[in-house]
Amino acid sequence: MTQETHMDAEPGIVIVGSGLAAVSVLDGLKDASYAGRVTMIGEEPHYPYDRPPLSKDVLLKTGAESTILLREQETYEGQDVTLLRGRAVTALDPSLRCVMLDNGDTIDYGRLVLATGSRPKVLPLLSPATPGVFYLRTLDDALALRVAMKRASSLIVIGGGVIGLEVAAVAVQRGIATTVIEAGPRLMARTAPPLLSHVLQQAHSAHGVAIRCNTYPVGFEYGNDSHTVTLSDDTTLVADLIVVGIGVTPEITLAQSAGIDCGAMGIAVDGLGRTSADGVFAAGEVAYAFNDISGRHEKHESWHHAAAHGRHVGHALVDAHAGYAEICGYWSDQYDLNINVFGSTQGDDLAVRGDPDTRRFAIYHLAAGAIIGITCVNDPKELRIGKRLVKARAVIAREMLEDTNASLPPAGLKAA
Ligand SMILES: Cc1cc2nc3c(=O)[nH]c(=O)nc-3n(C[C@H](O)[C@H](O)[C@H](O)COP(=O)(O)OP(=O)(O)OC[C@H]3O[C@@H](n4cnc5c(N)ncnc54)[C@H](O)[C@@H]3O)c2cc1C
């Protein structure tokens, strides 16, 4: 393992962004015993915090935001990290190895990590500046939405993906009449198998959320503190608030203007997090990262990937020990449903273990007979076993996977 030390005058490592990936880069640097200077620049005014609670507890309970910091504040000083909060990087010059800030300052770097995450996709017909319209990405977004929910009696959620559904679950629990509009034929269609979409639809309907699939907004009007939304099926809905959750796009502006290889999937990086510009790395959700396991570039929008990739890139900045090799997953909490997905859901077959009506079951995703992923609802034990089977790409007969009397993994099968 190589270790680098930096003279005070020597530019150190600069991280753009102060989200989970950025903080995980610090963990990776620590793993690799890096003792040099680090400057982390984040445009948000807050100390780095965790985003998953924003669509769950923070919307539900006043004060929940006090427990979402990713690290204690002192730990930044302990690791010789200068954290610039409320400061955006406006330009990057890889040839001069420096970044420009929104206050006109310039900071030199030895190596730079872009950990700029994603921004919510904006509906072209609906200005985010319209009163009562919310997108949910930051703590400030969540706090503003929570306040607005206090006065609201009705809400339209546009987008039946993870964030939209989590917001709908909170809203209806807060007594707000909630409708979810989903353009596709079913909920969470991008990542969930049809069975999970069905279970989610049942759960939301049982709690009183109106689900409208196969339709999308074609017109918006705002007046008298109220929104009228015209849908593609010629119906109209009226509500106090609108939350838009139609996905995110990677924040590649800096990389793009610096001529770094990037696109709709993010900033292309190799297995060590290196971009096409010498000395510039990218980590977390913004990275279109090469994964040694799949042998291709992948885009992930999950906590797991941001943490694992950030840490990996932090380590690789100091010591190019190995390529990124991570099987990723995500979770979602809606009502009493704790949903965990690990690995790929894009198989050619699946096996259902347990009874979905009991709200405790697992779906094993299979490709050419091998287990490549698991979707698990309310069953942490099955999830633990399933993860091992996914890592091993275990081949187990579908009948056995579906037989809850047969214990997994079967005797003699080597799971990772
Ligand atoms: C509401 C919500 C709920 C979620 N729930 C879950 C969940 O339940 N399970 C799950 O697996 N995942 C969940 N996620 C996803 C997970 O939180 C993200 O994948 C993760 O936060 C990505 O981390 P990141 O550091 O790569 O990017 P981000 O968290 O987006 O951080 C990037 C940071 O960089 C800053 N930045 C961007 N450009 C600049 C610039 N030019 N200068 C300075 N700073 C800049 C941004 O302001 C931001 O603070 C959720 C996300 C959200 C928004």
The ligand as a Gaussian input file, in Angstrom:
#p B3LYP/6-31G(d) Opt

LIG

0 1
 C      -35.676000      12.056000      -0.468000
 C      -34.724000      10.929000      -0.769000
 C      -34.936000       9.687000      -0.188000
 C      -34.080000       8.633000      -0.471000
 N      -34.325000       7.416000       0.095000
 C      -33.516000       6.378000      -0.190000
 C      -33.763000       5.098000       0.378000
 O      -34.707000       4.901000       1.143000
 N      -32.926000       4.088000       0.046000
 C      -31.871000       4.253000      -0.796000
 O      -31.150000       3.292000      -1.072000
 N      -31.604000       5.470000      -1.341000
 C      -32.398000       6.530000      -1.057000
 N      -32.148000       7.759000      -1.610000
 C      -30.998000       7.908000      -2.531000
 C      -29.712000       8.254000      -1.797000
 O      -29.947000       9.135000      -0.750000
 C      -28.763000       8.873000      -2.818000
 O      -28.465000       7.876000      -3.753000
 C      -27.489000       9.403000      -2.195000
 O      -27.794000      10.472000      -1.339000
 C      -26.530000       9.884000      -3.272000
 O      -25.406000      10.431000      -2.643000
 P      -24.364000      11.349000      -3.425000
 O      -23.447000      11.882000      -2.377000
 O      -23.809000      10.637000      -4.573000
 O      -25.231000      12.559000      -4.016000
 P      -26.074000      13.670000      -3.255000
 O      -26.640000      13.121000      -2.012000
 O      -27.005000      14.237000      -4.270000
 O      -25.009000      14.781000      -2.848000
 C      -24.422000      15.646000      -3.789000
 C      -24.155000      16.969000      -3.128000
 O      -23.349000      17.757000      -3.997000
 C      -23.810000      19.097000      -3.962000
 N      -23.358000      19.775000      -5.186000
 C      -23.757000      19.535000      -6.462000
 N      -23.108000      20.370000      -7.319000
 C      -22.292000      21.137000      -6.565000
 C      -21.371000      22.184000      -6.871000
 N      -21.162000      22.589000      -8.128000
 N      -20.705000      22.773000      -5.854000
 C      -20.887000      22.359000      -4.572000
 N      -21.751000      21.373000      -4.220000
 C      -22.435000      20.769000      -5.210000
 C      -25.314000      18.934000      -3.870000
 O      -25.925000      20.107000      -3.403000
 C      -25.413000      17.782000      -2.862000
 O      -25.393000      18.272000      -1.550000
 C      -32.983000       8.831000      -1.343000
 C      -32.777000      10.092000      -1.931000
 C      -33.638000      11.128000      -1.644000
 C      -33.419000      12.474000      -2.285000

